[in-house]
Each structure stands twice: as C-alpha cells, then as structure tokens.
Amino acid sequence: MDPRMVRSILKPMWHKVKMEDSKTRIALAEALEALDKQIPKKPNRFFNGIESLKICGCGGDAYGYPSVFNYCPYCGQAIDWE
Ligand SMILES: [Zn+2]
C-alpha cells in the first residue's frame, strides 16, 4: 500500500485514541513519523557561492553529484529528485 494511503488511514486514528492511552498514541506517532520518511520529499537547494547544493530537510550534508541516494544517508528520508 502506498505510504500516503497508509498515512491517511492512521492519522485520523491518532486523533481518536484517548489521551490516557499514551502507549497507543506514541506507537501511532512513531508509525506516522516512519511513514513520512517513506514519502519522497524534494531536497532544499543551497547555493554555496560556487555550486547549487541539495540538502535534506534534516539539515544533513549536501548530496554529492551524481544524485545516487534514494534515501537520505543521515535520516532515512526518501528523496524526490523529480
Ligand atoms: Zn535527512
């Protein structure tokens, strides 16, 4: 199943779980966080004065050329190279 689809199913559950059930809330929050990393995100662009670098949202180092990583080697975020 597409991670976006799984997310759309789990997210409303998080809102429905009672505050007292902290274990379930934490488990769902962690699952949602893991799913977010599966959904490809475009890297941020940063011009260092010489070249345009691509940096993950986690602030991880610039990805080198060529763009070989499908996932950020620092945080595991899926990368959308478009
Ligand atoms: Zn990252």
PDB file of the backbone (N, CA, C, O) and the ligand in Angstrom, with CONECT records:
HET     ZN  A 101       1
ATOM      1  N   MET A   1       0.853  -1.195   0.000  1.00  0.00           N
ATOM      2  CA  MET A   1       0.000   0.000   0.000  1.00  0.00           C
ATOM      3  C   MET A   1       0.884   1.239   0.000  1.00  0.00           C
ATOM      4  O   MET A   1       1.917   1.285   0.668  1.00  0.00           O
ATOM      5  N   ASP A   2       0.458   2.241  -0.763  1.00  0.00           N
ATOM      6  CA  ASP A   2       1.207   3.493  -0.840  1.00  0.00           C
ATOM      7  C   ASP A   2       1.279   4.138   0.549  1.00  0.00           C
ATOM      8  O   ASP A   2       0.265   4.222   1.241  1.00  0.00           O
ATOM      9  N   PRO A   3       2.492   4.604   0.970  1.00  0.00           N
ATOM     10  CA  PRO A   3       2.611   5.192   2.313  1.00  0.00           C
ATOM     11  C   PRO A   3       1.660   6.366   2.546  1.00  0.00           C
ATOM     12  O   PRO A   3       1.242   6.611   3.678  1.00  0.00           O
ATOM     13  N   ARG A   4       1.314   7.101   1.466  1.00  0.00           N
ATOM     14  CA  ARG A   4       0.372   8.223   1.625  1.00  0.00           C
ATOM     15  C   ARG A   4      -1.004   7.696   2.034  1.00  0.00           C
ATOM     16  O   ARG A   4      -1.705   8.301   2.846  1.00  0.00           O
ATOM     17  N   MET A   5      -1.374   6.547   1.448  1.00  0.00           N
ATOM     18  CA  MET A   5      -2.666   5.924   1.754  1.00  0.00           C
ATOM     19  C   MET A   5      -2.671   5.443   3.212  1.00  0.00           C
ATOM     20  O   MET A   5      -3.629   5.679   3.948  1.00  0.00           O
ATOM     21  N   VAL A   6      -1.586   4.763   3.619  1.00  0.00           N
ATOM     22  CA  VAL A   6      -1.482   4.255   4.995  1.00  0.00           C
ATOM     23  C   VAL A   6      -1.582   5.427   5.972  1.00  0.00           C
ATOM     24  O   VAL A   6      -2.253   5.341   7.000  1.00  0.00           O
ATOM     25  N   ARG A   7      -0.908   6.511   5.631  1.00  0.00           N
ATOM     26  CA  ARG A   7      -0.915   7.695   6.485  1.00  0.00           C
ATOM     27  C   ARG A   7      -2.330   8.256   6.632  1.00  0.00           C
ATOM     28  O   ARG A   7      -2.747   8.633   7.727  1.00  0.00           O
ATOM     29  N   SER A   8      -3.054   8.306   5.526  1.00  0.00           N
ATOM     30  CA  SER A   8      -4.414   8.869   5.569  1.00  0.00           C
ATOM     31  C   SER A   8      -5.352   8.006   6.409  1.00  0.00           C
ATOM     32  O   SER A   8      -6.377   8.484   6.894  1.00  0.00           O
ATOM     33  N   ILE A   9      -4.995   6.728   6.577  1.00  0.00           N
ATOM     34  CA  ILE A   9      -5.818   5.827   7.413  1.00  0.00           C
ATOM     35  C   ILE A   9      -5.411   5.965   8.879  1.00  0.00           C
ATOM     36  O   ILE A   9      -6.268   6.005   9.762  1.00  0.00           O
ATOM     37  N   LEU A  10      -4.098   6.038   9.136  1.00  0.00           N
ATOM     38  CA  LEU A  10      -3.618   6.081  10.527  1.00  0.00           C
ATOM     39  C   LEU A  10      -3.804   7.437  11.206  1.00  0.00           C
ATOM     40  O   LEU A  10      -4.066   7.504  12.407  1.00  0.00           O
ATOM     41  N   LYS A  11      -3.666   8.523  10.430  1.00  0.00           N
ATOM     42  CA  LYS A  11      -3.712   9.858  11.026  1.00  0.00           C
ATOM     43  C   LYS A  11      -5.029  10.109  11.796  1.00  0.00           C
ATOM     44  O   LYS A  11      -4.984  10.590  12.928  1.00  0.00           O
ATOM     45  N   PRO A  12      -6.192   9.794  11.208  1.00  0.00           N
ATOM     46  CA  PRO A  12      -7.442  10.007  11.968  1.00  0.00           C
ATOM     47  C   PRO A  12      -7.513   9.134  13.222  1.00  0.00           C
ATOM     48  O   PRO A  12      -8.153   9.515  14.202  1.00  0.00           O
ATOM     49  N   MET A  13      -6.860   7.963  13.200  1.00  0.00           N
ATOM     50  CA  MET A  13      -6.862   7.083  14.378  1.00  0.00           C
ATOM     51  C   MET A  13      -6.135   7.760  15.534  1.00  0.00           C
ATOM     52  O   MET A  13      -6.557   7.652  16.686  1.00  0.00           O
ATOM     53  N   TRP A  14      -5.053   8.453  15.231  1.00  0.00           N
ATOM     54  CA  TRP A  14      -4.272   9.132  16.264  1.00  0.00           C
ATOM     55  C   TRP A  14      -5.159  10.131  17.008  1.00  0.00           C
ATOM     56  O   TRP A  14      -5.073  10.263  18.229  1.00  0.00           O
ATOM     57  N   HIS A  15      -6.011  10.831  16.255  1.00  0.00           N
ATOM     58  CA  HIS A  15      -6.904  11.815  16.866  1.00  0.00           C
ATOM     59  C   HIS A  15      -7.981  11.160  17.723  1.00  0.00           C
ATOM     60  O   HIS A  15      -8.493  11.765  18.665  1.00  0.00           O
ATOM     61  N   LYS A  16      -8.323   9.905  17.382  1.00  0.00           N
ATOM     62  CA  LYS A  16      -9.407   9.225  18.101  1.00  0.00           C
ATOM     63  C   LYS A  16      -8.935   8.522  19.373  1.00  0.00           C
ATOM     64  O   LYS A  16      -9.721   8.304  20.294  1.00  0.00           O
ATOM     65  N   VAL A  17      -7.639   8.167  19.421  1.00  0.00           N
ATOM     66  CA  VAL A  17      -7.121   7.458  20.593  1.00  0.00           C
ATOM     67  C   VAL A  17      -7.173   8.386  21.805  1.00  0.00           C
ATOM     68  O   VAL A  17      -6.761   9.544  21.736  1.00  0.00           O
ATOM     69  N   LYS A  18      -7.682   7.859  22.908  1.00  0.00           N
ATOM     70  CA  LYS A  18      -7.812   8.673  24.127  1.00  0.00           C
ATOM     71  C   LYS A  18      -6.433   9.093  24.668  1.00  0.00           C
ATOM     72  O   LYS A  18      -5.456   8.352  24.562  1.00  0.00           O
ATOM     73  N   MET A  19      -6.386  10.276  25.239  1.00  0.00           N
ATOM     74  CA  MET A  19      -5.147  10.820  25.789  1.00  0.00           C
ATOM     75  C   MET A  19      -4.505   9.862  26.795  1.00  0.00           C
ATOM     76  O   MET A  19      -3.280   9.754  26.857  1.00  0.00           O
ATOM     77  N   GLU A  20      -5.335   9.166  27.583  1.00  0.00           N
ATOM     78  CA  GLU A  20      -4.813   8.264  28.623  1.00  0.00           C
ATOM     79  C   GLU A  20      -4.049   7.083  28.011  1.00  0.00           C
ATOM     80  O   GLU A  20      -3.161   6.507  28.641  1.00  0.00           O
ATOM     81  N   ASP A  21      -4.416   6.735  26.768  1.00  0.00           N
ATOM     82  CA  ASP A  21      -3.769   5.591  26.118  1.00  0.00           C
ATOM     83  C   ASP A  21      -2.474   6.068  25.449  1.00  0.00           C
ATOM     84  O   ASP A  21      -2.343   6.067  24.225  1.00  0.00           O
ATOM     85  N   SER A  22      -1.526   6.477  26.298  1.00  0.00           N
ATOM     86  CA  SER A  22      -0.314   7.081  25.749  1.00  0.00           C
ATOM     87  C   SER A  22       0.531   6.115  24.926  1.00  0.00           C
ATOM     88  O   SER A  22       1.188   6.523  23.968  1.00  0.00           O
ATOM     89  N   LYS A  23       0.515   4.822  25.303  1.00  0.00           N
ATOM     90  CA  LYS A  23       1.326   3.858  24.534  1.00  0.00           C
ATOM     91  C   LYS A  23       0.853   3.788  23.089  1.00  0.00           C
ATOM     92  O   LYS A  23       1.666   3.797  22.164  1.00  0.00           O
ATOM     93  N   THR A  24      -0.461   3.719  22.893  1.00  0.00           N
ATOM     94  CA  THR A  24      -1.009   3.647  21.539  1.00  0.00           C
ATOM     95  C   THR A  24      -0.733   4.944  20.785  1.00  0.00           C
ATOM     96  O   THR A  24      -0.399   4.919  19.601  1.00  0.00           O
ATOM     97  N   ARG A  25      -0.872   6.078  21.476  1.00  0.00           N
ATOM     98  CA  ARG A  25      -0.618   7.363  20.817  1.00  0.00           C
ATOM     99  C   ARG A  25       0.845   7.461  20.375  1.00  0.00           C
ATOM    100  O   ARG A  25       1.139   7.921  19.272  1.00  0.00           O
ATOM    101  N   ILE A  26       1.756   7.024  21.251  1.00  0.00           N
ATOM    102  CA  ILE A  26       3.184   7.067  20.912  1.00  0.00           C
ATOM    103  C   ILE A  26       3.478   6.132  19.740  1.00  0.00           C
ATOM    104  O   ILE A  26       4.227   6.474  18.825  1.00  0.00           O
ATOM    105  N   ALA A  27       2.863   4.929  19.789  1.00  0.00           N
ATOM    106  CA  ALA A  27       3.085   3.953  18.707  1.00  0.00           C
ATOM    107  C   ALA A  27       2.602   4.518  17.375  1.00  0.00           C
ATOM    108  O   ALA A  27       3.289   4.389  16.361  1.00  0.00           O
ATOM    109  N   LEU A  28       1.438   5.137  17.372  1.00  0.00           N
ATOM    110  CA  LEU A  28       0.900   5.713  16.131  1.00  0.00           C
ATOM    111  C   LEU A  28       1.752   6.888  15.664  1.00  0.00           C
ATOM    112  O   LEU A  28       2.004   7.043  14.469  1.00  0.00           O
ATOM    113  N   ALA A  29       2.195   7.709  16.607  1.00  0.00           N
ATOM    114  CA  ALA A  29       3.031   8.857  16.236  1.00  0.00           C
ATOM    115  C   ALA A  29       4.330   8.382  15.598  1.00  0.00           C
ATOM    116  O   ALA A  29       4.802   8.968  14.624  1.00  0.00           O
ATOM    117  N   GLU A  30       4.912   7.304  16.157  1.00  0.00           N
ATOM    118  CA  GLU A  30       6.159   6.778  15.596  1.00  0.00           C
ATOM    119  C   GLU A  30       5.927   6.174  14.222  1.00  0.00           C
ATOM    120  O   GLU A  30       6.755   6.318  13.323  1.00  0.00           O
ATOM    121  N   ALA A  31       4.776   5.486  14.061  1.00  0.00           N
ATOM    122  CA  ALA A  31       4.440   4.899  12.758  1.00  0.00           C
ATOM    123  C   ALA A  31       4.259   6.007  11.720  1.00  0.00           C
ATOM    124  O   ALA A  31       4.722   5.876  10.587  1.00  0.00           O
ATOM    125  N   LEU A  32       3.586   7.097  12.103  1.00  0.00           N
ATOM    126  CA  LEU A  32       3.370   8.217  11.177  1.00  0.00           C
ATOM    127  C   LEU A  32       4.695   8.872  10.801  1.00  0.00           C
ATOM    128  O   LEU A  32       4.901   9.261   9.652  1.00  0.00           O
ATOM    129  N   GLU A  33       5.591   8.990  11.783  1.00  0.00           N
ATOM    130  CA  GLU A  33       6.898   9.580  11.523  1.00  0.00           C
ATOM    131  C   GLU A  33       7.683   8.719  10.528  1.00  0.00           C
ATOM    132  O   GLU A  33       8.327   9.235   9.615  1.00  0.00           O
ATOM    133  N   ALA A  34       7.617   7.399  10.722  1.00  0.00           N
ATOM    134  CA  ALA A  34       8.316   6.471   9.822  1.00  0.00           C
ATOM    135  C   ALA A  34       7.703   6.540   8.423  1.00  0.00           C
ATOM    136  O   ALA A  34       8.418   6.478   7.423  1.00  0.00           O
ATOM    137  N   LEU A  35       6.375   6.669   8.358  1.00  0.00           N
ATOM    138  CA  LEU A  35       5.704   6.762   7.051  1.00  0.00           C
ATOM    139  C   LEU A  35       6.114   8.031   6.318  1.00  0.00           C
ATOM    140  O   LEU A  35       6.311   8.019   5.103  1.00  0.00           O
ATOM    141  N   ASP A  36       6.241   9.134   7.068  1.00  0.00           N
ATOM    142  CA  ASP A  36       6.639  10.398   6.448  1.00  0.00           C
ATOM    143  C   ASP A  36       7.970  10.261   5.731  1.00  0.00           C
ATOM    144  O   ASP A  36       8.190  10.881   4.690  1.00  0.00           O
ATOM    145  N   LYS A  37       8.860   9.447   6.290  1.00  0.00           N
ATOM    146  CA  LYS A  37      10.173   9.265   5.664  1.00  0.00           C
ATOM    147  C   LYS A  37      10.082   8.456   4.369  1.00  0.00           C
ATOM    148  O   LYS A  37      10.962   8.529   3.512  1.00  0.00           O
ATOM    149  N   GLN A  38       8.990   7.677   4.244  1.00  0.00           N
ATOM    150  CA  GLN A  38       8.800   6.877   3.033  1.00  0.00           C
ATOM    151  C   GLN A  38       8.232   7.715   1.887  1.00  0.00           C
ATOM    152  O   GLN A  38       8.337   7.338   0.719  1.00  0.00           O
ATOM    153  N   ILE A  39       7.628   8.855   2.233  1.00  0.00           N
ATOM    154  CA  ILE A  39       7.031   9.713   1.214  1.00  0.00           C
ATOM    155  C   ILE A  39       8.117  10.663   0.716  1.00  0.00           C
ATOM    156  O   ILE A  39       8.585  11.518   1.469  1.00  0.00           O
ATOM    157  N   PRO A  40       8.528  10.517  -0.568  1.00  0.00           N
ATOM    158  CA  PRO A  40       9.648  11.298  -1.090  1.00  0.00           C
ATOM    159  C   PRO A  40       9.444  12.808  -0.953  1.00  0.00           C
ATOM    160  O   PRO A  40       8.382  13.343  -1.270  1.00  0.00           O
ATOM    161  N   LYS A  41      10.492  13.475  -0.470  1.00  0.00           N
ATOM    162  CA  LYS A  41      10.478  14.941  -0.342  1.00  0.00           C
ATOM    163  C   LYS A  41      11.607  15.513  -1.174  1.00  0.00           C
ATOM    164  O   LYS A  41      12.684  14.925  -1.273  1.00  0.00           O
ATOM    165  N   LYS A  42      11.348  16.669  -1.772  1.00  0.00           N
ATOM    166  CA  LYS A  42      12.391  17.322  -2.559  1.00  0.00           C
ATOM    167  C   LYS A  42      13.456  17.890  -1.609  1.00  0.00           C
ATOM    168  O   LYS A  42      13.126  18.425  -0.551  1.00  0.00           O
ATOM    169  N   PRO A  43      14.725  17.770  -1.991  1.00  0.00           N
ATOM    170  CA  PRO A  43      15.777  18.346  -1.144  1.00  0.00           C
ATOM    171  C   PRO A  43      15.743  19.875  -1.228  1.00  0.00           C
ATOM    172  O   PRO A  43      15.283  20.431  -2.226  1.00  0.00           O
ATOM    173  N   ASN A  44      16.223  20.550  -0.191  1.00  0.00           N
ATOM    174  CA  ASN A  44      16.351  22.008  -0.222  1.00  0.00           C
ATOM    175  C   ASN A  44      17.564  22.360  -1.056  1.00  0.00           C
ATOM    176  O   ASN A  44      18.551  21.624  -1.096  1.00  0.00           O
ATOM    177  N   ARG A  45      17.472  23.495  -1.718  1.00  0.00           N
ATOM    178  CA  ARG A  45      18.612  23.932  -2.524  1.00  0.00           C
ATOM    179  C   ARG A  45      19.359  25.036  -1.791  1.00  0.00           C
ATOM    180  O   ARG A  45      18.768  25.917  -1.168  1.00  0.00           O
ATOM    181  N   PHE A  46      20.662  24.954  -1.889  1.00  0.00           N
ATOM    182  CA  PHE A  46      21.509  25.930  -1.208  1.00  0.00           C
ATOM    183  C   PHE A  46      22.671  26.268  -2.114  1.00  0.00           C
ATOM    184  O   PHE A  46      23.401  25.381  -2.558  1.00  0.00           O
ATOM    185  N   PHE A  47      22.846  27.559  -2.392  1.00  0.00           N
ATOM    186  CA  PHE A  47      23.949  27.977  -3.251  1.00  0.00           C
ATOM    187  C   PHE A  47      25.110  28.416  -2.379  1.00  0.00           C
ATOM    188  O   PHE A  47      24.994  29.382  -1.624  1.00  0.00           O
ATOM    189  N   ASN A  48      26.218  27.718  -2.479  1.00  0.00           N
ATOM    190  CA  ASN A  48      27.375  27.995  -1.602  1.00  0.00           C
ATOM    191  C   ASN A  48      28.347  28.999  -2.213  1.00  0.00           C
ATOM    192  O   ASN A  48      29.447  29.204  -1.700  1.00  0.00           O
ATOM    193  N   GLY A  49      27.932  29.619  -3.309  1.00  0.00           N
ATOM    194  CA  GLY A  49      28.798  30.597  -3.965  1.00  0.00           C
ATOM    195  C   GLY A  49      29.509  30.011  -5.163  1.00  0.00           C
ATOM    196  O   GLY A  49      30.013  30.739  -6.017  1.00  0.00           O
ATOM    197  N   ILE A  50      29.549  28.678  -5.222  1.00  0.00           N
ATOM    198  CA  ILE A  50      30.223  28.006  -6.339  1.00  0.00           C
ATOM    199  C   ILE A  50      29.225  27.140  -7.105  1.00  0.00           C
ATOM    200  O   ILE A  50      29.153  27.169  -8.333  1.00  0.00           O
ATOM    201  N   GLU A  51      28.468  26.380  -6.341  1.00  0.00           N
ATOM    202  CA  GLU A  51      27.510  25.476  -6.988  1.00  0.00           C
ATOM    203  C   GLU A  51      26.238  25.385  -6.161  1.00  0.00           C
ATOM    204  O   GLU A  51      26.208  25.753  -4.986  1.00  0.00           O
ATOM    205  N   SER A  52      25.189  24.885  -6.805  1.00  0.00           N
ATOM    206  CA  SER A  52      23.914  24.697  -6.121  1.00  0.00           C
ATOM    207  C   SER A  52      23.920  23.322  -5.467  1.00  0.00           C
ATOM    208  O   SER A  52      24.042  22.307  -6.152  1.00  0.00           O
ATOM    209  N   LEU A  53      23.789  23.287  -4.130  1.00  0.00           N
ATOM    210  CA  LEU A  53      23.806  22.020  -3.398  1.00  0.00           C
ATOM    211  C   LEU A  53      22.389  21.607  -3.049  1.00  0.00           C
ATOM    212  O   LEU A  53      21.479  22.434  -2.998  1.00  0.00           O
ATOM    213  N   LYS A  54      22.218  20.324  -2.811  1.00  0.00           N
ATOM    214  CA  LYS A  54      20.919  19.805  -2.405  1.00  0.00           C
ATOM    215  C   LYS A  54      21.070  19.227  -1.008  1.00  0.00           C
ATOM    216  O   LYS A  54      21.900  18.352  -0.765  1.00  0.00           O
ATOM    217  N   ILE A  55      20.250  19.736  -0.097  1.00  0.00           N
ATOM    218  CA  ILE A  55      20.361  19.367   1.312  1.00  0.00           C
ATOM    219  C   ILE A  55      19.033  18.826   1.818  1.00  0.00           C
ATOM    220  O   ILE A  55      17.972  19.370   1.513  1.00  0.00           O
ATOM    221  N   CYS A  56      19.100  17.763   2.586  1.00  0.00           N
ATOM    222  CA  CYS A  56      17.901  17.156   3.162  1.00  0.00           C
ATOM    223  C   CYS A  56      17.271  18.087   4.202  1.00  0.00           C
ATOM    224  O   CYS A  56      17.955  18.929   4.783  1.00  0.00           O
ATOM    225  N   GLY A  57      15.979  17.930   4.430  1.00  0.00           N
ATOM    226  CA  GLY A  57      15.273  18.717   5.430  1.00  0.00           C
ATOM    227  C   GLY A  57      15.839  18.525   6.829  1.00  0.00           C
ATOM    228  O   GLY A  57      15.632  19.379   7.691  1.00  0.00           O
ATOM    229  N   CYS A  58      16.551  17.422   7.080  1.00  0.00           N
ATOM    230  CA  CYS A  58      17.140  17.168   8.397  1.00  0.00           C
ATOM    231  C   CYS A  58      18.376  18.030   8.617  1.00  0.00           C
ATOM    232  O   CYS A  58      18.935  18.068   9.714  1.00  0.00           O
ATOM    233  N   GLY A  59      18.797  18.722   7.557  1.00  0.00           N
ATOM    234  CA  GLY A  59      19.982  19.559   7.657  1.00  0.00           C
ATOM    235  C   GLY A  59      21.234  18.752   7.344  1.00  0.00           C
ATOM    236  O   GLY A  59      22.352  19.251   7.471  1.00  0.00           O
ATOM    237  N   GLY A  60      21.043  17.510   6.937  1.00  0.00           N
ATOM    238  CA  GLY A  60      22.155  16.631   6.590  1.00  0.00           C
ATOM    239  C   GLY A  60      22.978  17.234   5.459  1.00  0.00           C
ATOM    240  O   GLY A  60      22.494  18.076   4.703  1.00  0.00           O
ATOM    241  N   ASP A  61      24.187  16.805   5.358  1.00  0.00           N
ATOM    242  CA  ASP A  61      25.111  17.327   4.359  1.00  0.00           C
ATOM    243  C   ASP A  61      24.509  17.320   2.964  1.00  0.00           C
ATOM    244  O   ASP A  61      23.563  16.590   2.668  1.00  0.00           O
ATOM    245  N   ALA A  62      25.088  18.151   2.129  1.00  0.00           N
ATOM    246  CA  ALA A  62      24.673  18.211   0.741  1.00  0.00           C
ATOM    247  C   ALA A  62      24.884  16.848   0.083  1.00  0.00           C
ATOM    248  O   ALA A  62      25.849  16.137   0.364  1.00  0.00           O
ATOM    249  N   TYR A  63      23.970  16.521  -0.780  1.00  0.00           N
ATOM    250  CA  TYR A  63      24.144  15.296  -1.542  1.00  0.00           C
ATOM    251  C   TYR A  63      25.103  15.600  -2.666  1.00  0.00           C
ATOM    252  O   TYR A  63      24.991  16.620  -3.346  1.00  0.00           O
ATOM    253  N   GLY A  64      26.040  14.707  -2.848  1.00  0.00           N
ATOM    254  CA  GLY A  64      27.018  14.914  -3.914  1.00  0.00           C
ATOM    255  C   GLY A  64      26.427  14.636  -5.275  1.00  0.00           C
ATOM    256  O   GLY A  64      25.319  14.115  -5.402  1.00  0.00           O
ATOM    257  N   TYR A  65      27.188  14.993  -6.288  1.00  0.00           N
ATOM    258  CA  TYR A  65      26.789  14.690  -7.655  1.00  0.00           C
ATOM    259  C   TYR A  65      27.550  13.452  -8.066  1.00  0.00           C
ATOM    260  O   TYR A  65      28.741  13.395  -7.759  1.00  0.00           O
ATOM    261  N   PRO A  66      26.997  12.463  -8.723  1.00  0.00           N
ATOM    262  CA  PRO A  66      25.596  12.449  -9.149  1.00  0.00           C
ATOM    263  C   PRO A  66      24.640  12.111  -8.002  1.00  0.00           C
ATOM    264  O   PRO A  66      25.059  11.648  -6.942  1.00  0.00           O
ATOM    265  N   SER A  67      23.396  12.342  -8.229  1.00  0.00           N
ATOM    266  CA  SER A  67      22.370  12.103  -7.213  1.00  0.00           C
ATOM    267  C   SER A  67      22.066  10.611  -7.143  1.00  0.00           C
ATOM    268  O   SER A  67      21.187  10.106  -7.840  1.00  0.00           O
ATOM    269  N   VAL A  68      22.811   9.920  -6.289  1.00  0.00           N
ATOM    270  CA  VAL A  68      22.686   8.472  -6.269  1.00  0.00           C
ATOM    271  C   VAL A  68      21.822   7.944  -5.136  1.00  0.00           C
ATOM    272  O   VAL A  68      21.381   6.795  -5.181  1.00  0.00           O
ATOM    273  N   PHE A  69      21.575   8.757  -4.128  1.00  0.00           N
ATOM    274  CA  PHE A  69      20.821   8.277  -2.980  1.00  0.00           C
ATOM    275  C   PHE A  69      19.323   8.343  -3.218  1.00  0.00           C
ATOM    276  O   PHE A  69      18.802   9.370  -3.653  1.00  0.00           O
ATOM    277  N   ASN A  70      18.639   7.260  -2.935  1.00  0.00           N
ATOM    278  CA  ASN A  70      17.176   7.278  -2.978  1.00  0.00           C
ATOM    279  C   ASN A  70      16.638   7.717  -1.619  1.00  0.00           C
ATOM    280  O   ASN A  70      15.511   8.197  -1.496  1.00  0.00           O
ATOM    281  N   TYR A  71      17.492   7.533  -0.592  1.00  0.00           N
ATOM    282  CA  TYR A  71      17.130   7.916   0.774  1.00  0.00           C
ATOM    283  C   TYR A  71      18.280   8.718   1.354  1.00  0.00           C
ATOM    284  O   TYR A  71      19.445   8.480   1.035  1.00  0.00           O
ATOM    285  N   CYS A  72      17.938   9.676   2.214  1.00  0.00           N
ATOM    286  CA  CYS A  72      18.988  10.456   2.880  1.00  0.00           C
ATOM    287  C   CYS A  72      19.829   9.503   3.723  1.00  0.00           C
ATOM    288  O   CYS A  72      19.282   8.747   4.526  1.00  0.00           O
ATOM    289  N   PRO A  73      21.153   9.529   3.553  1.00  0.00           N
ATOM    290  CA  PRO A  73      22.002   8.625   4.338  1.00  0.00           C
ATOM    291  C   PRO A  73      22.058   9.005   5.820  1.00  0.00           C
ATOM    292  O   PRO A  73      22.563   8.232   6.634  1.00  0.00           O
ATOM    293  N   TYR A  74      21.548  10.179   6.176  1.00  0.00           N
ATOM    294  CA  TYR A  74      21.599  10.626   7.564  1.00  0.00           C
ATOM    295  C   TYR A  74      20.323  10.326   8.337  1.00  0.00           C
ATOM    296  O   TYR A  74      20.382   9.866   9.478  1.00  0.00           O
ATOM    297  N   CYS A  75      19.162  10.585   7.719  1.00  0.00           N
ATOM    298  CA  CYS A  75      17.909  10.403   8.464  1.00  0.00           C
ATOM    299  C   CYS A  75      16.980   9.379   7.827  1.00  0.00           C
ATOM    300  O   CYS A  75      15.979   9.010   8.440  1.00  0.00           O
ATOM    301  N   GLY A  76      17.269   8.916   6.642  1.00  0.00           N
ATOM    302  CA  GLY A  76      16.426   7.901   6.019  1.00  0.00           C
ATOM    303  C   GLY A  76      15.251   8.452   5.231  1.00  0.00           C
ATOM    304  O   GLY A  76      14.413   7.685   4.758  1.00  0.00           O
ATOM    305  N   GLN A  77      15.175   9.787   5.081  1.00  0.00           N
ATOM    306  CA  GLN A  77      14.081  10.389   4.324  1.00  0.00           C
ATOM    307  C   GLN A  77      14.190   9.997   2.849  1.00  0.00           C
ATOM    308  O   GLN A  77      15.258  10.116   2.250  1.00  0.00           O
ATOM    309  N   ALA A  78      13.067   9.524   2.258  1.00  0.00           N
ATOM    310  CA  ALA A  78      13.044   9.248   0.829  1.00  0.00           C
ATOM    311  C   ALA A  78      13.187  10.574   0.089  1.00  0.00           C
ATOM    312  O   ALA A  78      12.588  11.577   0.476  1.00  0.00           O
ATOM    313  N   ILE A  79      13.988  10.570  -0.986  1.00  0.00           N
ATOM    314  CA  ILE A  79      14.290  11.804  -1.710  1.00  0.00           C
ATOM    315  C   ILE A  79      13.607  11.818  -3.060  1.00  0.00           C
ATOM    316  O   ILE A  79      13.664  10.856  -3.825  1.00  0.00           O
ATOM    317  N   ASP A  80      12.957  12.941  -3.328  1.00  0.00           N
ATOM    318  CA  ASP A  80      12.293  13.136  -4.625  1.00  0.00           C
ATOM    319  C   ASP A  80      13.229  13.958  -5.493  1.00  0.00           C
ATOM    320  O   ASP A  80      13.339  15.172  -5.324  1.00  0.00           O
ATOM    321  N   TRP A  81      13.903  13.291  -6.423  1.00  0.00           N
ATOM    322  CA  TRP A  81      14.847  14.005  -7.315  1.00  0.00           C
ATOM    323  C   TRP A  81      14.122  14.602  -8.489  1.00  0.00           C
ATOM    324  O   TRP A  81      14.743  15.288  -9.302  1.00  0.00           O
ATOM    325  N   GLU A  82      12.824  14.368  -8.613  1.00  0.00           N
ATOM    326  CA  GLU A  82      11.918  14.818  -9.687  1.00  0.00           C
ATOM    327  C   GLU A  82      12.353  14.435 -11.071  1.00  0.00           C
ATOM    328  O   GLU A  82      11.672  14.759 -12.043  1.00  0.00           O
TER     329      GLU A  82
HETATM  330 ZN    ZN A 101      17.992  13.665   6.065  1.00  0.00          ZN2+
END
